[in-house]
Amino acid sequence: MPESAPPRARLRLRYQLILFAAVRTVMNTGHRLVYPFLPVIARGLGVDLQTAALAVSARSLLGFFGPAIGSAGDRLGRRRAMVTALMMLGVGFALVRPFPIYLVFALALALNSIAKILFDSSMQAYLGDLVQYSRRGLAIAVTELGWSLASLIGLPLVGLVIAHSGWSAAFPWIAALAFGAACVLYIVLPADGQALASRMRLSDGLRVVARHRIALAALAVGLLITTANEVVNIVFGAWLEQAFALQIVALGAASIVIGAAELAGEGFVAGFTDRLGKVRSVALGILLNSVAAILLPILGQTLPGAGVGLFLFYVTFEFTLVSAIPLMTELVPAARATVMASNISAHALGRALGALLGPALFALGFAANGVAAAGLNLLALLLLVLYVRE
């Protein structure tokens, strides 16, 4: 939004940013609960860790359809797409408690993936429409608080609920909050105008993105850094449980360290990314995250060291990822929601690859996960330096 915008419009945007952060806290809690609690969920479902991880990987593979899903924000309108996404999340998670079996769990994760792609791409396109590029890093960083708050608040609460009432007990709570958030957004956000409802067709948007070399390179960078992160992310709960015999509530509390790291990363984005430049910030973040990935198994010889290592790993990744989002919003403005959906798709595919690689690497020792994450990051840095321009 330009500096010349009326004060009332700027105030309304601030309230919307806070609302987006709150809604994304609910959505991301549902998305992230599988990571620290995957061993607990696997035991509750009566399957092994690898089988449970396959459901997570299948959820991420739906990112292949991300452009088709997320481009609804261009074709149907931002508000309608966001409300629909929250309703889908609510329906999927509401089924888990009454039907606590593997197929229903996998279905809930799949609907969660579709909902996240649709909501995030539409929200980011909405902000790209309203906020000027020079200030977009700050706006995106505020909405990304919903990612760190999921770890700081959502996951510890999930841990308490699981410890008290079983592995599936948190799902209906998240479903209820998703339904409530859908109602609030429908009331608060402006109605989709005809201009939003008649954007370019999906095939046209994909054709524009496919011909944009910088956009393709940036999407490849996103895929690689999220694969690197997921290689560690998918097994850190099992690592802590195995190495330090942490119980369910303690695993939930461990997520506070990660949430604090991500909150700090988002703070660094808000303070520095617009000033340093988006590409330079992403490059710096990738380099630092590579170092943190190598240090994590070394520091993790003790529980306090593991906490420090996780903090460094997640603060640098969050700074990298969030710095890249405002960059992506401006690469192809004519197909903004399609680009953002493609970006989320690349991230989802990266998580799918990481979810497949992570447990296999973990069988060799957690150090293998750290080395693999660093190698993938350095490949992403090479692509960024060679091909991506702001």
VENVEN-V204943 format. One record per helix or strand. SS is the DSSP state (alpha for helix, beta for strand). FROM is the first residue (numbers start at 1). TO is the last residue. If there is no record, write none. Layout:
ss = {SS SS}
from = {FROM FROM}
to = {TO TO}
//
This chain:
ss = {alpha alpha alpha alpha alpha alpha alpha alpha alpha alpha alpha alpha alpha alpha alpha alpha alpha}
from = {7 49 72 78 102 133 145 169 194 202 213 236 248 278 303 333 366}
to = {45 70 75 98 130 143 165 188 197 210 233 244 276 299 329 362 387}
//
